[in-house]
Amino acid sequence: GNQRNTHIGLYDRQTKQNEHLYMFERDLHIISCSVNSERTLLAVSFRQYTEEERVSRLLQSVSKYLTLLIEIHPVNNVRVLKAVDSCVRVQFLYPDEGRGTSTESRLLLASDDKYIEQFDIHVVAEEHKVVIQNSGQLPRARVADDLIWAQWDMVEQRLFYIAPKDSRNTLKCVQFYPDENFNSILESHLDISVHDTELKLVNFGYDYCQDQEVAPKSLNLQVFTSKAGGLCVCCSLASDTPDEITYSIYFLHKGYNKTFTVSLERAETHQLKEVAFLNLDYYVAAYLPGQFLHLLNIQHPDLLCYSLFLTGEDARIDLLPNCSIQSPLVSTVLDRSVGSLYAVSISSGALLRFLRSSRRDSERLAALHCALLWAGSTADLERQIIWWISENLSTCHTFDPIQEFIIASLYCRMCPEMYNLDKLLPYTSLLDWTGVIPGVTCTTDIISLPILEVQNSKGFWDKLNLNLESVKYAEPHLHYHNNVLRREWLNLSEEVNFCLFTIQKEERKTTAYLRNIFENAKKLPPLFQEEDSQQQLLMGLMVAQLKDHLMRHLQYVGKKKIDQIVLDYVANLLNLIHQMLKEVWKRYQLHSCIFCFDQRGGAAEFAVFHIMSRILEAANGLCLPLPPGFHTLHLGLGVRCLPLHTLLHYIDNGVLQLTETCVRKLLEDLDNTEKNERLKLSIMTRLPEALGQKVHQLWNHPINANCIARKYVKLLLEKLGKRQHPGPVPERHSVPVEFLPLNYLTNTLAEIENQGLQPCEKPDQVNLRFVEETALRHTVMLLGLKYS
C-alpha cells in the first residue's frame, strides 16, 4: 500500500477481483501464506529481520522467521505457530468441494529444517465470528522427516517427497483424505544423485530464492501425474559439457526411465536457465527457452513416434519470456518473474502447419500422433490430415501414413471411453521405430516398479495400479495383433468360396461356423449397398477375434459391453476408410462418371486410383477389412485409367478384384468393337467360377459362347475322371452332324449328362445342345465358311 502496509488478498479467477483478507501495518517480506477453504483462517510465514538487522539491533535472541495463524472472519486473534531461524512454508488442506462447511481445518508446515508436519485446528462459531477452539497447544503430527525435496499436489491433496533410505534416495507419496488422516501409499527408489543439502520445495508458493540465478548443481526435479494413471519424475541433470543439456524422465508406471542429451544450437551459457518441465496431461514437456521443446507421451513413451522434438521458432511458447518457469498445475505455467499464471495447450493448427512443413519422418510421425491425441479425432482435423496424406504418400519412407492415421484415429476414438482399452488396442502400426532425432541421444534403463500400499483404491491410484499390473504381465503382448486374424482369414477364404456355391451335407459344421462369422458382419452398418463375401468374412473374423481378446482381459466389463466396444471399433474402422474415400473424391471433384467406361480417365481419376491403391495396400498390410463397394470403385477407376496390359496385370496380382457390379456394368455398357472385345474377353476369362455363372449371359458374343462351352466341357470331363461307363449311347434330339470328331464328343458328353454328372446344380441354359451349336459355329468360322 501507499503507507507501506502489507495487504493479503485472494484472487477470484471468475470475477477477476481480489478479496481482501488481512493487512499488516508494516512492510513485510512474506515467504508463504495460505487460507482455509471456509476463508476463516489465514496462515502466514514471513521474515522478521535479516541477519544484518538482527546484529545491528542486538536482537540475537529474536527469531529470524515467524509463522502466524490468524482468525479473519472477522479479524480476531493471532497465534504464533513457529518462531524459528529457518524458513517455513504453510499450506492448508482442502477437503472435497461437496463436503460443505467444516469445523476442522488442517494445516501443513514445511520447514527448511527438512521436515513437514500437520496441525489440526478446530474452530467454533461465537457471536457471528469464528474462533480457534483449542485453548492450548494445537495438535500436530509429523508427516515426513529428513527431506531433501518435496512437492505439493494441490488438486489431488498429495505430498511427494524424497528422503534417503538404505543409501539410496527414495520417492514417497503421502495422500491426505477429507475425512481421515494421511497415509504413505507409494515408495519408489530413484537413482538420482543429489549434491546440495538444502531442501528444495515445489508448489509451496512463491519463493524469492528460486528466482535468483540457478546454482550449477541444484536439484531441478518435478513429479507429474495424469488422469490415465501415469506417474513421471522429471529431472534435469548436471552436464560436464557446456553446450549440452541432459535430463531424465522416469516413467514409474512403465518401469523404465529415458535419459536425453541434447546438443544446443546456441550455447550462450549466460542466458541459459534450467530446463522447465511442463505437465500437459497426455504429455510431459522438457522446455529450454530459446533452445528446444520436447513433448513425450506419458502412456506410450516406448516408441519415439510419440515423441515430438521442436527447435527454433517451432519451440517457442507464446507470451513466455526466456526465464525460469514451472508448472504447478496440469496445463499451466507460472512465470515467477512477474507472478503470472498461464494456461498452456498444444495448438492443433500449429501441429498441422508443422506436419506440412516437416521434412523428417520422425517429425511427421510424432506430429500426426500428437495432433490426433491432443485435439481428438474431430472431423475437421481428420479432413486436413487426409488431405496431407494424399499429398505425401511417397515422401514418408519409414512408415505408412495411411496405416498410422487409421490406427491412431481408432485409438483416439475408442480409448477415452474406457481408460484400460489403451493397453489392449493397438496405437501404432509400427512394431519398433529405428528413427533418430538429430542432435538428441537417448538411453533407456530398466527401473524397479514403485510399491503401492493402498487397498480399495479409487481414481488415480486405481489406474496407476492397473498400469503397474500391465507391466508385470508384459504389456506389449496385451495389445491386439492381426497375426492370428490373417492366418484364419486366408484359411477360411477358400472354404467360403466352396461353401457359398456348393451344398454338401458333410460341410454342415463348417457352414455353421461361417454363418456365425457372417452374422457378426451383419451387425455392422453397411456403407455401400453391395455384397462382398471376402470383406464380410474379414469383418466377422475381426469382430470374433477382437471380442475374444477383450474378454480375456476385461472379464469384469461384461459380455454385452464388450460386444458393443468391438462393434464400435470395427464400425469406426470402416467409417474412417469411407471418410478417406469421400474426402479424396471431394478434393479431386470426382462423381459417378467413373462408371462411364466409354471414356478414358483424366489426371484426377488417376490420382484417386493411386490413392485407393495405397489404401488397399495399407489395409492388406494390417489385415483390415474394407467397406463393401471399395473394390468396385477401385476396379472402375482402373478400367478408365490403365492400359489393358497393366489392368490385367493388376487383376492377376490381386490389386484389382473383379466384382459383379462392375463387371455387369462393363459388359452392358461397352459395345463390341475390337478393342472392347479384347477387354471383355480378358475379363471373362479371369472371372471366378461362381461370378462367371452369374454374368456370362450378359455378353451375347460368339467368343463368350465358345469360352462358356469350353469351360462346360472341361468341368464335365473333370467330373467323369477315370471312371468308365460302358453302355448304349442315349438318343439325341439334336440334328445329326456329319462331322465325326464333333459326333464323338457330343456322344460322350451326352452319356455323362445322362449319368447326372452336371458340373453345377443350375445349368443355366448351358448344356450339350449349347456346346454342340457353339462348336459348329466356331469350326465353320475357322474354315471360313458360312454358318446357317
C-alpha positions in Angstrom: 0.0 0.0 0.0 0.9 3.7 -0.1 1.6 3.7 3.6 4.0 0.7 3.3 1.3 -1.6 4.6 1.3 -5.3 3.5 -2.1 -6.5 2.2 -3.1 -10.1 1.6 -5.9 -10.8 -0.8 -7.4 -13.8 -2.6 -7.8 -13.6 -6.4 -11.1 -14.9 -7.8 -10.5 -16.2 -11.4 -14.2 -16.0 -12.2 -14.8 -12.3 -11.2 -11.1 -11.4 -11.7 -11.3 -9.5 -8.5 -9.2 -9.5 -5.3 -11.0 -10.3 -2.0 -9.2 -8.6 0.9 -8.3 -11.0 3.7 -5.8 -9.2 6.0 -3.4 -6.3 6.4 -0.1 -5.9 8.3 0.7 -2.3 9.3 4.3 -2.7 8.2 6.2 -3.7 5.1 6.9 -7.4 5.4 8.9 -9.9 3.3 6.2 -12.7 3.2 7.5 -16.1 2.4 4.3 -18.1 2.3 0.6 -17.7 3.1 -2.5 -19.9 2.8 -6.2 -19.6 3.6 -8.5 -22.4 4.6 -11.4 -23.5 2.4 -14.0 -21.6 4.6 -11.9 -18.5 4.4 -11.9 -18.1 8.2 -8.3 -18.8 9.0 -5.1 -17.4 7.4 -1.6 -18.8 7.9 1.3 -16.5 7.1 5.1 -17.1 7.2 7.4 -14.1 6.9 10.9 -12.9 7.7 11.1 -10.6 10.7 14.7 -9.4 10.3 17.7 -10.2 8.1 20.9 -11.4 9.8 22.3 -7.9 9.4 19.3 -6.3 11.0 19.5 -8.6 14.0 23.1 -7.8 14.6 22.7 -4.1 14.2 19.8 -4.1 16.6 21.3 -6.6 19.0 18.4 -8.9 18.5 20.3 -12.2 18.6 17.6 -13.8 20.8 14.8 -12.9 18.4 13.8 -15.4 15.8 14.6 -14.6 12.2 11.3 -16.0 10.8 7.8 -16.0 12.2 4.7 -18.2 11.3 1.3 -16.9 12.4 -2.2 -18.4 12.4 -4.8 -15.6 12.1 -8.6 -15.6 12.6 -10.0 -13.5 9.8 -13.8 -13.9 10.0 -13.8 -11.2 11.2 -10.3 -10.3 12.3 -9.7 -11.6 15.8 -6.8 -13.4 17.4 -3.4 -14.0 16.1 -1.5 -17.2 17.2 2.2 -17.9 16.7 2.8 -21.3 15.3 6.6 -21.0 14.7 9.3 -18.6 15.7 12.5 -20.1 14.2 15.6 -19.2 12.3 14.6 -21.3 9.3 12.1 -20.6 6.5 8.6 -22.2 6.9 6.0 -22.7 4.2 2.4 -23.1 5.0 -0.4 -24.9 3.1 -4.0 -25.6 4.2 -5.5 -28.9 3.2 -8.7 -28.6 1.1 -11.4 -31.3 1.5 -13.7 -32.3 -1.2 -15.9 -29.5 -2.6 -19.1 -31.3 -1.7 -18.2 -31.7 1.9 -19.7 -28.3 2.9 -18.7 -26.2 5.9 -16.4 -27.9 8.4 -15.4 -27.1 12.0 -11.9 -28.6 11.4 -9.0 -27.3 9.3 -5.7 -28.9 8.8 -2.5 -27.1 8.0 0.8 -28.3 6.7 4.1 -26.7 7.7 7.2 -27.4 5.6 10.4 -26.3 7.3 13.8 -25.8 5.7 15.0 -27.9 8.6 13.9 -30.8 6.4 10.6 -31.9 8.0 6.9 -31.4 7.3 4.2 -31.6 10.0 0.4 -31.2 10.1 -1.6 -29.1 12.6 -5.2 -29.9 13.4 -7.2 -26.8 14.1 -10.8 -26.9 15.4 -12.9 -23.7 15.2 -16.2 -22.7 16.7 -18.7 -20.0 15.8 -19.3 -17.4 18.5 -21.5 -14.3 18.0 -21.0 -14.0 14.3 -17.3 -14.8 14.4 -15.2 -17.9 14.1 -12.5 -18.5 16.7 -10.0 -21.3 17.3 -11.4 -23.7 19.8 -8.1 -25.1 21.1 -7.0 -23.0 24.1 -3.6 -24.6 24.5 -1.1 -26.2 22.1 -2.6 -27.2 18.7 -2.4 -31.0 18.0 0.3 -31.8 15.5 1.6 -34.8 13.7 4.9 -35.4 11.9 4.3 -36.2 8.2 7.8 -36.6 6.9 11.4 -36.3 8.1 14.9 -35.9 6.7 13.7 -34.5 3.4 15.9 -33.3 0.5 13.0 -32.5 -1.8 9.2 -32.1 -1.6 6.3 -31.3 -3.9 2.7 -30.4 -3.1 -0.1 -31.5 -5.4 -2.8 -29.0 -4.5 -5.5 -30.6 -6.7 -5.3 -34.2 -5.5 -4.1 -33.3 -2.0 -0.9 -35.3 -2.3 2.6 -34.8 -0.9 5.6 -36.2 -2.8 8.9 -36.1 -1.2 12.4 -37.7 -1.4 14.3 -38.9 1.6 17.4 -41.1 1.9 16.8 -44.7 2.7 19.3 -47.5 2.7 22.0 -45.4 1.0 19.5 -44.6 -1.8 17.2 -41.8 -2.5 13.5 -42.9 -2.2 10.5 -41.1 -3.6 7.5 -41.4 -1.3 3.9 -40.1 -1.5 1.5 -39.2 1.3 -2.2 -39.0 0.4 -4.4 -36.7 2.5 -8.1 -37.7 2.8 -11.1 -35.5 3.5 -12.4 -37.5 6.5 -9.3 -39.3 7.5 -5.7 -38.6 8.5 -3.0 -39.3 6.0 -1.4 -42.4 4.6 2.0 -43.1 3.0 1.0 -45.1 0.0 3.8 -45.1 -2.5 7.6 -45.8 -2.4 10.0 -45.9 -5.3 13.8 -46.0 -5.3 15.4 -43.4 -7.6 18.9 -43.5 -8.9 19.3 -39.7 -8.7 22.4 -38.0 -7.3 21.6 -35.1 -5.0 24.6 -32.7 -4.5 23.1 -29.9 -2.5 22.0 -30.3 1.1 19.3 -27.6 1.1 15.6 -28.6 1.0 14.0 -27.9 -2.4 10.3 -27.3 -2.3 8.0 -27.3 -5.3 4.4 -25.8 -5.4 4.6 -24.5 -1.9 4.1 -20.9 -3.1 6.3 -18.2 -4.4 10.0 -18.4 -3.4 12.2 -15.4 -3.9 15.3 -17.5 -3.7 14.2 -19.7 -6.6 14.1 -16.7 -8.9 17.8 -15.9 -8.3 20.5 -17.4 -10.6 20.2 -21.1 -10.5 23.0 -22.9 -8.9 25.0 -25.2 -11.2 24.1 -28.4 -9.3 20.7 -27.6 -7.8 18.1 -30.3 -7.8 15.6 -29.5 -10.6 13.0 -32.2 -10.2 9.2 -32.4 -10.6 6.6 -35.2 -10.3 3.7 -35.3 -12.8 0.6 -37.4 -12.8 -2.0 -38.0 -15.5 -5.7 -38.9 -15.5 -4.8 -42.3 -17.1 -2.7 -43.3 -14.1 0.7 -42.1 -15.4 3.4 -41.2 -12.8 6.5 -39.4 -14.1 9.6 -38.0 -12.4 11.3 -35.3 -14.5 14.8 -34.4 -13.5 17.4 -32.1 -15.0 21.0 -33.5 -14.6 24.3 -31.7 -14.5 26.4 -31.9 -17.6 30.2 -31.5 -17.9 29.9 -30.3 -21.5 28.8 -26.6 -21.7 26.9 -27.0 -25.0 24.9 -30.0 -23.8 21.8 -30.4 -21.7 20.9 -33.7 -20.0 17.6 -34.6 -18.5 15.8 -37.8 -17.4 12.1 -38.8 -17.4 11.3 -41.6 -15.0 8.1 -43.3 -16.2 7.4 -45.1 -13.0 4.2 -46.6 -14.3 6.2 -48.3 -17.1 9.2 -49.5 -15.2 11.9 -47.6 -17.1 13.5 -44.2 -17.5 14.8 -42.3 -20.5 17.8 -40.0 -20.4 18.1 -37.5 -23.1 21.3 -35.5 -24.0 20.6 -32.5 -26.3 23.4 -30.7 -28.2 22.5 -27.0 -28.1 22.5 -24.9 -31.3 23.4 -21.7 -29.5 25.4 -22.3 -26.3 25.0 -18.9 -24.7 25.5 -20.1 -21.2 25.0 -16.7 -19.6 21.4 -16.7 -20.9 20.5 -20.3 -20.2 18.2 -21.1 -17.4 17.3 -24.6 -16.0 15.1 -26.9 -18.0 11.5 -26.4 -17.2 9.2 -29.4 -17.1 5.5 -28.9 -18.0 2.6 -31.2 -17.3 0.2 -31.4 -20.3 -1.7 -34.4 -19.0 -1.2 -36.7 -22.0 2.3 -35.3 -22.4 5.2 -34.1 -20.4 7.4 -31.5 -21.9 11.0 -30.5 -21.3 11.4 -26.9 -22.2 14.5 -24.8 -22.5 13.5 -21.3 -23.6 15.2 -20.3 -26.9 16.5 -23.8 -27.5 14.0 -26.7 -27.6 10.6 -28.1 -26.6 10.5 -31.8 -26.2 7.0 -33.4 -25.9 6.8 -37.0 -24.6 3.7 -39.1 -24.4 3.1 -40.4 -20.9 1.1 -43.6 -21.8 3.3 -44.7 -24.7 6.8 -43.4 -24.2 8.4 -46.6 -25.6 8.3 -45.5 -29.3 9.7 -42.2 -30.4 6.7 -41.9 -32.8 5.0 -40.3 -29.8 8.0 -38.0 -29.0 7.9 -34.6 -30.7 11.1 -32.6 -30.5 10.9 -29.0 -31.6 13.6 -26.4 -32.1 13.9 -22.8 -33.2 10.7 -20.8 -33.8 8.6 -24.0 -33.5 9.7 -24.4 -29.9 8.6 -21.0 -28.8 5.7 -20.8 -26.2 3.7 -17.7 -26.8 3.8 -14.9 -24.1 6.5 -16.7 -22.1 9.9 -14.8 -21.8 13.2 -16.6 -21.5 13.1 -17.0 -17.8 12.7 -19.7 -15.1 9.2 -21.1 -15.2 7.4 -24.0 -13.5 4.2 -26.0 -14.0 2.2 -26.0 -10.7 -1.0 -27.4 -12.2 -1.9 -29.5 -15.2 -1.6 -27.5 -18.4 -0.4 -24.3 -16.6 2.8 -22.4 -16.5 3.9 -20.0 -13.8 6.1 -17.1 -14.8 7.7 -16.4 -11.4 9.4 -13.2 -12.5 6.1 -11.3 -12.9 3.8 -13.6 -10.9 1.6 -14.6 -13.9 -0.1 -18.0 -14.3 -0.8 -19.0 -17.9 -3.0 -21.8 -19.3 -0.9 -23.8 -21.8 -2.3 -26.0 -24.6 -1.0 -27.6 -27.7 -2.3 -25.8 -30.8 -3.8 -28.3 -33.3 -3.4 -25.6 -36.0 0.3 -25.2 -35.2 0.7 -29.0 -35.3 -0.8 -29.2 -38.7 1.4 -26.5 -40.0 4.4 -28.3 -38.6 3.2 -31.5 -40.2 3.0 -29.9 -43.6 6.4 -28.2 -43.3 8.4 -31.1 -41.8 10.9 -32.9 -43.9 11.9 -35.7 -41.5 9.8 -38.8 -40.9 10.4 -38.6 -37.2 8.8 -35.2 -37.0 5.9 -36.1 -39.3 5.1 -39.2 -37.4 5.2 -37.5 -34.0 3.1 -34.5 -35.2 0.5 -36.8 -36.7 0.0 -38.7 -33.5 0.2 -35.6 -31.3 -2.4 -33.8 -33.4 -4.9 -36.7 -33.2 -4.3 -37.5 -29.5 -4.3 -33.9 -28.2 -7.0 -32.4 -30.3 -9.1 -35.6 -30.6 -10.3 -37.1 -33.8 -12.6 -34.3 -35.0 -14.0 -34.3 -38.5 -12.1 -31.1 -39.5 -8.8 -32.3 -38.2 -9.2 -35.7 -39.9 -10.1 -34.0 -43.1 -6.9 -31.9 -43.1 -4.8 -34.9 -42.2 -6.3 -36.9 -45.1 -5.5 -34.1 -47.5 -2.0 -34.0 -46.2 -1.7 -37.8 -46.6 -2.9 -37.6 -50.2 -0.1 -35.2 -51.0 2.7 -37.1 -49.2 2.1 -40.7 -50.0 5.6 -41.1 -51.4 7.5 -38.8 -49.1 7.3 -40.9 -45.9 9.9 -43.7 -46.2 9.9 -45.3 -42.7 6.2 -45.6 -42.0 2.9 -45.7 -43.9 0.9 -42.5 -43.2 -2.4 -44.2 -44.0 -1.8 -47.1 -41.6 -0.7 -44.7 -38.8 -3.7 -42.4 -39.5 -6.2 -45.3 -39.3 -4.7 -47.0 -36.2 -4.1 -43.7 -34.3 -7.5 -42.3 -35.1 -9.2 -45.5 -33.9 -7.2 -45.4 -30.7 -8.2 -41.8 -30.0 -11.8 -42.5 -30.8 -12.1 -45.6 -28.6 -9.7 -45.2 -25.6 -11.1 -42.1 -23.9 -14.3 -44.0 -23.3 -12.5 -46.7 -21.2 -9.0 -45.9 -19.9 -7.9 -49.6 -19.8 -8.5 -50.0 -23.5 -5.2 -48.2 -24.2 -3.4 -51.4 -23.0 -5.4 -53.7 -25.3 -5.9 -51.8 -28.5 -3.1 -51.0 -30.9 -1.9 -47.4 -31.0 0.6 -47.6 -33.9 1.3 -49.9 -36.8 5.0 -49.9 -36.0 6.4 -52.8 -34.0 9.6 -50.7 -33.4 11.0 -47.4 -34.5 14.6 -47.1 -35.6 14.5 -43.4 -36.5 16.6 -40.9 -34.6 16.2 -37.2 -33.6 19.1 -35.2 -34.9 21.2 -33.7 -32.1 19.5 -35.9 -29.4 20.8 -39.1 -27.9 18.6 -41.3 -25.8 19.3 -44.1 -23.4 16.8 -46.3 -21.7 17.2 -48.0 -18.3 15.0 -50.5 -16.6 14.0 -49.4 -13.0 12.1 -51.1 -10.3 8.4 -50.6 -10.1 7.1 -48.5 -7.3 5.5 -50.2 -4.3 1.8 -49.2 -3.6 0.5 -49.6 -0.1 -3.1 -48.9 -0.8 -6.3 -51.0 -0.7 -9.7 -50.4 -2.3 -8.1 -47.5 -4.2 -10.1 -45.3 -6.5 -9.3 -42.7 -9.1 -5.6 -42.1 -9.8 -4.3 -44.9 -7.5 -6.5 -47.5 -9.1 -5.4 -46.6 -12.6 -1.8 -46.5 -11.5 -2.1 -49.9 -10.0 -3.6 -51.2 -13.3 -0.7 -49.8 -15.2 1.8 -51.5 -12.9 -0.1 -54.8 -13.2 0.1 -54.5 -17.0 3.9 -54.0 -16.8 4.2 -57.1 -14.7 2.3 -59.1 -17.3 4.4 -57.9 -20.2 2.2 -55.1 -21.5 3.4 -55.1 -25.1 1.9 -58.6 -25.5 -1.5 -57.3 -24.3 -2.1 -55.2 -27.4 -4.3 -56.7 -30.1 -2.3 -58.0 -33.2 -3.6 -59.2 -36.5 -1.3 -62.2 -37.0 -3.8 -64.8 -36.0 -6.5 -62.9 -37.9 -4.5 -63.0 -41.1 -3.9 -66.8 -40.9 -7.5 -67.6 -40.1 -8.8 -65.3 -42.9 -6.5 -66.9 -45.5 -7.6 -70.4 -44.4 -11.3 -69.6 -44.4 -11.3 -67.8 -47.7 -11.1 -71.0 -49.7 -13.8 -72.6 -47.6 -16.0 -69.6 -48.2 -15.7 -69.9 -51.9 -16.5 -73.5 -51.7 -19.4 -73.3 -49.1 -21.1 -70.4 -50.7 -21.6 -72.1 -54.0 -21.6 -75.8 -53.1 -24.1 -77.5 -50.9 -22.9 -80.8 -49.3 -24.2 -82.5 -46.2 -20.8 -83.2 -44.8 -20.0 -79.5 -44.7 -22.7 -78.6 -42.2 -20.2 -77.9 -39.3 -18.0 -75.5 -41.4 -21.1 -73.8 -42.8 -22.5 -73.2 -39.3 -19.2 -71.7 -38.2 -19.1 -69.4 -41.3 -22.7 -68.5 -40.8 -21.8 -67.2 -37.3 -18.9 -65.2 -38.8 -21.2 -63.6 -41.4 -23.7 -62.9 -38.7 -21.1 -60.8 -36.9 -20.5 -58.8 -40.1 -24.3 -58.1 -40.5 -24.3 -56.3 -37.1 -22.1 -53.6 -38.7 -23.9 -50.7 -40.5 -23.4 -51.0 -44.3 -21.7 -48.1 -46.1 -22.3 -49.4 -49.6 -25.3 -51.5 -50.7 -23.1 -54.2 -52.2 -22.2 -57.7 -51.0 -18.5 -58.6 -50.7 -18.2 -62.0 -49.2 -14.4 -61.7 -48.7 -14.6 -58.4 -46.8 -17.7 -59.6 -44.8 -15.7 -62.6 -43.8 -12.8 -60.4 -42.7 -15.2 -58.1 -40.7 -16.8 -61.1 -39.0 -13.5 -62.7 -38.1 -12.1 -59.4 -36.7 -15.2 -59.0 -34.6 -14.9 -62.5 -33.3 -11.2 -62.4 -32.5 -11.2 -58.9 -31.0 -14.1 -59.9 -28.8 -12.1 -63.0 -27.6 -9.1 -60.8 -27.0 -11.0 -58.3 -24.8 -12.9 -61.0 -23.0 -9.6 -62.5 -21.8 -8.5 -59.2 -20.1 -11.8 -57.4 -19.3 -13.9 -60.1 -17.6 -15.3 -57.6 -15.2 -16.8 -55.4 -18.0 -19.4 -57.8 -19.1 -20.1 -59.6 -22.4 -22.8 -57.1 -23.6 -20.5 -54.1 -23.1 -17.6 -55.8 -24.9 -19.8 -56.8 -27.8 -20.6 -53.1 -28.2 -17.0 -52.0 -27.9 -15.9 -54.4 -30.6 -18.8 -53.4 -33.0 -18.0 -49.7 -32.4 -14.3 -50.4 -33.1 -14.9 -52.2 -36.5 -17.6 -49.7 -37.5 -15.3 -46.8 -36.8 -12.6 -48.5 -38.8 -14.9 -48.9 -41.8 -16.1 -45.3 -41.3 -12.6 -44.0 -41.4 -11.8 -45.6 -44.7 -15.1 -44.4 -46.1 -14.3 -40.9 -44.9 -10.9 -41.1 -46.6 -12.6 -42.0 -49.9 -15.1 -39.3 -49.5 -12.6 -36.6 -48.8 -10.3 -37.7 -51.7 -13.3 -37.8 -54.0 -14.3 -34.3 -52.9 -10.8 -32.9 -53.3 -10.4 -34.2 -56.8 -14.1 -33.3 -57.7 -14.9 -36.8 -58.9 -18.5 -38.1 -59.4 -20.3 -41.0 -60.9 -18.6 -40.6 -64.3 -16.1 -43.2 -63.2 -18.5 -45.8 -64.3 -18.8 -44.4 -67.9 -16.4 -46.9 -69.5 -16.7 -45.4 -72.9 -14.3 -42.6 -71.8 -10.8 -42.6 -70.5 -10.0 -41.2 -67.1 -8.0 -38.0 -66.6 -5.4 -36.9 -64.2 -7.9 -36.6 -61.3 -9.1 -40.1 -61.7 -5.6 -41.5 -62.0 -4.6 -39.6 -58.7 -7.6 -41.1 -56.9 -6.9 -44.5 -58.3 -3.3 -44.2 -57.0 -4.5 -43.2 -53.5 -7.1 -46.0 -53.4 -4.3 -48.5 -54.3 -2.3 -47.2 -51.4 -5.3 -47.5 -49.1 -5.7 -51.1 -50.3 -2.0 -51.8 -49.7 -2.2 -50.3 -46.2 -5.3 -52.3 -45.3 -3.8 -55.5 -46.6 -0.6 -54.9 -44.6 -2.6 -54.7 -41.4 -5.3 -57.2 -42.5 -8.0 -54.6 -42.0 -11.5 -55.0 -43.7 -12.5 -52.6 -46.4 -16.1 -51.2 -46.8 -18.1 -53.3 -49.2 -18.0 -51.5 -52.6 -14.4 -50.4 -52.3 -13.2 -53.0 -54.9 -16.0 -51.9 -57.3 -14.9 -48.3 -57.2 -11.2 -49.3 -57.4 -11.9 -51.5 -60.5 -14.0 -48.9 -62.2 -11.2 -46.4 -61.9 -8.7 -49.0 -63.1 -10.7 -49.7 -66.3 -10.8 -46.0 -67.0 -7.2 -45.1 -66.2 -5.0 -48.1 -67.0 -3.9 -49.6 -70.4 -5.2 -53.1 -70.9 -2.0 -55.0 -70.2 -1.5 -53.0 -66.9 -5.1 -53.5 -66.0 -4.8 -57.3 -66.5 -1.5 -57.4 -64.5 -3.2 -55.6 -61.6 -6.1 -58.1 -61.7 -3.8 -61.2 -61.9 -1.8 -59.9 -58.9 -4.8 -59.2 -56.8 -4.5 -55.5 -56.7 -7.8 -55.2 -58.6 -10.6 -57.6 -57.8 -13.4 -58.4 -60.2 -16.8 -57.6 -58.7 -20.2 -58.4 -60.0 -21.4 -54.8 -60.0 -18.5 -53.5 -62.1 -18.4 -56.5 -64.5 -22.1 -56.2 -65.2 -21.8 -52.5 -65.9 -18.8 -53.1 -68.2 -20.5 -55.9 -70.2 -23.8 -54.0 -70.6 -22.4 -50.6 -71.5 -19.5 -51.3 -73.9 -20.2 -52.2 -77.5 -18.4 -55.0 -79.4 -15.6 -53.1 -81.1 -12.3 -54.9 -81.4 -10.8 -53.1 -78.5 -13.8 -53.6 -76.2 -13.9 -57.3 -77.3 -10.4 -57.8 -76.1 -11.2 -56.1 -72.8 -14.4 -58.1 -72.3 -12.8 -61.4 -73.2 -9.8 -60.7 -70.9 -12.2 -60.0 -68.0 -14.5 -63.0 -68.7 -11.6 -65.5 -68.8 -10.5 -64.2 -65.4 -13.8 -64.4 -63.6 -14.2 -66.8 -60.7 -16.5 -69.7 -61.4 -19.4 -68.5 -59.3 -19.2 -65.0 -60.7 -18.9 -66.2 -64.2 -22.1 -68.3 -63.9 -24.0 -65.1 -62.9 -22.8 -62.8 -65.7 -21.8 -64.9 -68.7 -25.1 -64.5 -70.4 -24.8 -60.7 -70.4 -22.3 -60.8 -73.3 -24.0 -62.2 -76.4 -20.9 -62.9 -78.4 -19.5 -66.0 -80.1 -16.2 -65.6 -78.3 -18.0 -65.7 -75.0 -20.2 -68.6 -76.1 -17.0 -70.5 -77.1 -15.4 -69.9 -73.7 -18.5 -71.0 -71.8 -18.8 -74.2 -73.9 -15.1 -75.0 -73.3 -15.5 -74.4 -69.6 -18.6 -76.6 -69.5 -16.9 -79.5 -71.3 -13.8 -79.2 -69.1 -16.0 -79.4 -66.0 -17.9 -82.4 -67.3 -14.7 -84.3 -68.1 -13.2 -83.5 -64.7 -16.4 -84.9 -63.1 -16.0 -88.0 -65.1 -12.5 -88.6 -64.1 -11.1 -92.0 -65.0 -14.4 -93.8 -64.5 -15.6 -95.9 -67.5 -19.3 -96.1 -68.1 -20.0 -98.6 -70.9 -23.4 -98.7 -72.3 -25.5 -97.6 -75.3 -25.3 -94.1 -76.4 -28.5 -92.3 -75.4 -30.8 -91.0 -78.1 -30.0 -87.4 -79.1 -32.7 -85.0 -80.2 -30.4 -82.6 -82.0 -29.9 -82.7 -85.7 -27.1 -85.2 -86.7 -24.0 -83.6 -88.0 -21.8 -85.4 -90.4 -18.6 -84.4 -88.6 -17.0 -87.4 -86.9 -14.9 -85.5 -84.2 -17.8 -83.5 -83.1 -20.1 -86.5 -83.2 -17.8 -88.5 -80.9 -17.5 -85.5 -78.4 -21.3 -84.9 -78.3 -22.0 -88.6 -77.8 -19.5 -88.8 -74.9 -20.9 -85.6 -73.3 -24.5 -86.9 -73.7 -23.5 -90.1 -71.9 -22.0 -88.1 -69.0 -25.1 -85.8 -68.8 -27.3 -88.9 -68.7 -25.4 -90.1 -65.6 -26.2 -86.9 -63.7 -22.7 -85.5 -63.5 -23.6 -82.0 -64.3 -20.9 -79.6 -63.0 -23.3 -77.3 -61.3 -26.8 -77.5 -59.8 -28.3 -74.9 -62.1 -27.1 -75.5 -65.7 -28.5 -72.0 -66.6 -29.1 -73.0 -70.3 -25.6 -74.4 -70.7 -26.0 -78.0 -71.9 -25.0 -80.4 -74.6 -27.1 -78.6 -77.3 -25.4 -75.3 -76.4 -21.9 -76.9 -76.6 -22.7 -78.6 -80.0 -24.0 -75.4 -81.6 -21.1 -73.4 -80.3 -18.6 -75.9 -81.6 -20.2 -76.0 -85.0 -20.2 -72.2 -85.3 -16.6 -71.9 -84.2 -15.4 -74.6 -86.6 -17.3 -73.1 -89.5 -15.8 -69.7 -88.7 -12.3 -71.2 -88.6 -12.8 -72.8 -92.1 -14.1 -69.5 -93.5 -17.5 -71.0 -94.4 -20.9 -69.5 -94.0 -22.9 -70.8 -91.0 -26.7 -71.4 -91.4 
